[in-house]
Amino acid sequence: MADQKNTGGFSLPVPGSDTPAGANTAAGNAVPVTVIVPPGETFAGTYTVVSDTSSRDLVVGGGVLLALLVAFFFAKNAYANTLVTKRVSPNAANAAGWWMFILLGALATGTVLVAVNSAKFLSPLILGPVAAVAVIALVLMLSASRK
């Protein structure tokens, strides 16, 4: 086999060192580096540390979201019944209730994602579609609940 030289591509860090291999640490050429660390571990250095989400955090977040969705289902029925007493047709009241359920579910999903790991899920790529669903559901809920 021919002797392969390191051409500056991907390289693994040296075990026991605090700086990633290939990181340019010269004073004028400092490059920001993000390091993802498993839960419970720390990283010594001058780098941005992003904690990885543990499965326990995801299970707790999922349980909280499920409990909120059950509560929102009962709130949907109460909202639909309130609209029916205000002389809104039962079909329109039921549709408005479901749109309210979707609105509250989207808001709760975004909140739980941010609470579980804000470094990973607090980005426009994740929260943008969730917010768009919430805004669309709000508009449709208000339009369906008109007399």
PyMOL commands that set and color helices and strands:
alter all, ss='L'
color gray80, all
select helices_A, chain A and resi 27-29+55-85+90-116+118-121+124-144
alter helices_A, ss='H'
color red, helices_A
select strands_A, chain A and resi 34-37+48-51
alter strands_A, ss='S'
color yellow, strands_A
deselect
rebuild
show_as cartoon
